[in-house]
């Protein structure tokens, strides 16, 4: 479901945190546009039957 980094094999996702503190993992970087004020981080990890496991956060700075 998520794109893969061709070098590391990790799945690429985006962690969205809303102003109210709700967190979601999505494969769509522009998903946050539906929620003004949301923070978006690019994360890497892997999918499990229970959800996405974040292994590291990509520094966007």
ChimeraX attribute file (.defattr): number of C-alpha atoms within 10 A of each C-alpha:
attribute: neighborCount
match mode: 1-to-1
recipient: residues
	/A:1	9
	/A:2	17
	/A:3	11
	/A:4	15
	/A:5	11
	/A:6	8
	/A:7	6
	/A:8	8
	/A:9	12
	/A:10	18
	/A:11	21
	/A:12	20
	/A:13	24
	/A:14	24
	/A:15	23
	/A:16	23
	/A:17	18
	/A:18	16
	/A:19	12
	/A:20	8
	/A:21	10
	/A:22	9
	/A:23	14
	/A:24	14
	/A:25	20
	/A:26	19
	/A:27	15
	/A:28	13
	/A:29	15
	/A:30	11
	/A:31	16
	/A:32	19
	/A:33	9
	/A:34	8
	/A:35	12
	/A:36	9
	/A:37	12
	/A:38	18
	/A:39	15
	/A:40	19
	/A:41	16
	/A:42	19
	/A:43	21
	/A:44	23
	/A:45	18
	/A:46	17
	/A:47	13
	/A:48	8
	/A:49	5
	/A:50	6
	/A:51	9
	/A:52	17
	/A:53	14
	/A:54	18
	/A:55	11
	/A:56	11
	/A:57	14
	/A:58	11
	/A:59	8
	/A:60	7
	/A:61	3
